[in-house]
């Protein structure tokens, strides 16, 4: 059975299954998906509105897990 956190992480569409995405957690425990493509390509939004259904930069894979907001 899936817990609430796992269920929430499946909701973001393509970003939840993209190697360029990273889950970011702030000090209060809120989580956001950050697009790593935004570091080198201005066409990509740093924190996209989810669910993302179409993305030219999508590459299948697992997002990085639980990075801390700086």
Secondary structure, 3 states (H helix, E strand, C coil): CCCHHHHHHHCCEHHHHECCEEEEECCCCCEEEEEHHHHCCCCCCCCCCCCECCCCCCCECCCEEEEECC
